[in-house]
Structures are given as C-alpha cells and as structure tokens.
C-alpha cells in the first residue's frame, strides 16, 4: 500500500513566505495563541489549485497536524468543496496564522497592517501561481480578508467567482448548547451554502469531478462531511488525525491551564 | 527574522520510501505503538550528511514534532554530535519506525525480515546519496541494526568509522528512580561516550565546526545538551517543542488510557 502525503510549503514562493512569518510582535498574545506556532495552509501548493478557500483561524487539532481545517469545520468544508466538484485542486488558507484567543481577538486585529500585508503576500503568490476560478470565504472575517485583498493593486487584476458563506462551525458558536437552536442554525447555514453553490457551480470550469449540483438538505446527510485526504497531511500522520473524531481538546482547570494544554486522545477502536 | 525549517522527506529517494512505509501488519501493535504513525528521521536528506546516527525508537514528543530524537535523548545526542564537530551535516534514523511498547517489544522483533528490509532500504539510499564518514549507534538494538546492514551485499561496500555507544537515556532506564544510581550511570555512559569520541574524532574529515576534542566530565556540563535546531523541525513548529522541557507526557489511569493519550503542556514562561 502506497501512502500519499503533502510535502508542505517547501518550494518557492511559499518557502520564503514561511521563512518570513510574523510572530507575537504582530499577533499579540492577548488576542492570539501565538505560542502554538503559525499554521499556514492545506491543499495544493504546486500550482494546480482552482478553488481557494479562506478560513478564519486554526483550532487545536490543526496545531498538531500543522495543516488548517482538519477538524469538524474542515470535514464540513471538504464536503462543501466536493459539492463544487473539487476533491483535490483546492488550496485553503486562513485569515489569521494563529488561533484567535477570546471572543473579540479577531475583530480587534482584522485591520492590523502587518497581518493584512503578510496574508496578501500569500494571496499574491497564490493568484500568481495558480488559475483560481472560485474563491470561498468562510465567515465574515474571511470575507473582510478577501475585500482587503481586492483593494490592492494586484488583487484588482483578478476576478474569480466569489462567495462569502456562513462559517462551518457558526451553528455551534451561535446556539449556546441548545440542540433546537443548533438544528435550526445548521439548516440556515446549509440554505446559505446552497445559495452560494447555485451561484458558483455553473462558473466552475475545471472541476476534479464534474457533475450536476446536489444541494444540501436541512441537515448534514451521510457523505456531506468528508474525511481529510491523506494527500493533504504531512508524511506519517495517522489516519485518525484526519477523521471526524474530536481527538484534540484544550483541558485545564483554569483559563491559563487550558491555554497551555492540548490533550490528544486516540478515538476508541483505533488501538 | 527569517525562520528556517526542515522540508522533510519530500524528494527522491526518500519520498518513495515514505510512501511505502510498513504498517501494523509488519509492526505488531502488541509490541509497537503503530497507532501514532511512523516517524522517519531528523536532519539532512539533501545529500550533505557526513554523520549518520542510528537511534532506537520514537517517544511521545517525536510523535508530535514528527522528527526523531527531539526530546531528552535528542538533546544529549545533539551534544554528542557537536563533540565530533557536527552541527548540521548529520542524519538520524531509528531502528524502529514506531515507538516500542513494553519491555521486550524491540528485542522480540529485531530479526523480523520486513522491519530489517525497510530499514536497509533507507540505509541503501543514505549511503548511496551521502558521503557518510562516521556512524554512531545509540544502544544495542541500533548496533544490531547496523550489523544487519553490514551483512548485506551493499552494506559490505561501505566502511565508515563506526561506534556503538550507550543509549543516551539508558541511565534513566537502568537506575529505577535512584538518584545515586542515575548519577553513576550517567558517569559510566559519558566515559563510554568519551571512548567512542577518542576513536572517532581523528577520523572526521568534514566537520561543520573543526576543533580539538573536548571530552565529557563525570556529568553533563552546561552546553553538553544542545537544543534541537530550528532547521531540523517542520515549518512553524514553536521553539518550546525543540527545548529540553518535558512538554509531552503519556497520561492515564490505566495502561490502555495511557497508550491512547499524549498530553501536551507548554512549559512555564512561554505564554
């Protein structure tokens, strides 16, 4: 059995971008978990991407796998990309390199010039090196990141199809533990996603898997959440780290303890 | 500030070797923690290695960083390599791709042909692609790995300087929690290392940092344990993951719980 893996940002222009990542002087630790290191991307850096996804910020499982959008939000995004026909020719980056800490950390720093400039240098490289047909922004901070790029001289020269959709874990954030609210929020999100899909699907000219658009129902159906492909993970990463199981948690009795901790528990049945 | 990183096994012949790694059919889960995935190497895969180190098996911090010998054993090994003049032109692989589980797992499977064959395919690539002057085996299982390679037709064609030294954390393993025994075991280990250094140091012709041999004393002096360089870690790995702090532990009330867990705690003072 041959295993596939993602080499990561080892070639130019990404190798230089990675070498120059901003630290806690740019991402203040009061608002960002800079201590876990920057996490840059998921997907193709070899020029073959046609779909660009802009997410928000990495969570705990991403700090271990060192790729973005590998947890629950990632599985939902993988399904959303598949609805557009993309199973491989995609590239995902985040609005922020580091995990946002606190409720307002992202809003507070969305206009910080060095954060914007570094992200725009990635977007410049991505658009310069790929034929991006479609851009999806997950959530309002990602939409803001896209608008800021579109205001740059280079950003103005590209006009891919674009949609700003509800962030894939907004239902969990907004429902405050209420099962009824969660169900309603997921239904609303999937309706929002269906609208974006109806707009974007006809504009996709290089899908990996062509076919008619199959919209979402009111809840996630079997197959709507898709495992992160082996070819998106670094070499040797075990399969369960790409699974939908919640295998990484921030644990601790105090906020400080939780911030300093990630507890990994292999899902039942693996060993 | 520019950050350096190790691209990992992304080029041939290593990319193909990584793609073909053996799984739990070859490394039985009763004796190996196959569930954490294989961990392949640390150091240069670009043909610039002159020193080859063979370790034993990866521990918990290695399962997170996805490079071998980054914990306490790694810091001691980094110092040992530096005594020979090597600060960069080294390559480290392990006897086993997966962490050994239980006291006898390694001994039990050291002759397993598929384990030996896969490791020898790495050694064939390493010797074919580098000018290896010196080989260090850490512990008796690594020595056994070396002897098995030397028995192969290709292995017989290379004759680097070689030493089998005491494994860098043998003192902890053998002293059973006794501080006096630990002190004595470290002194004995450093004497063993000094003997190897006296033999090997004159045979090094391409050190990174030339200079006279400075032997160890009876205990580790300041500077004898050296932080893992940034250029040995994947992109974005935080500095504390390369530090000597014991930031990764296997935690749990039962053996099964411990086996399924790695708990990461950022060292005090980082946040």
Interface residues (C-beta under 8 A of the other chain):
Chain A: X1 X2 X3 X4 X5 X7 X8 X9 X10 X15 X18 X19 X20 X21 X23 X29 X35 X36 X37 X38 X39 X40 X64 X66 X234 X235 X236 X237 X238 X240 X241 X251 X256 X259 X260 X261 X262 X263 X264 X265 X266 X270 X271
Chain B: X1 X2 X3 X4 X5 X7 X8 X9 X10 X15 X18 X19 X20 X21 X23 X29 X35 X36 X37 X38 X39 X40 X64 X66 X234 X235 X236 X237 X238 X240 X241 X251 X256 X259 X260 X261 X262 X263 X264 X265 X266 X270 X271
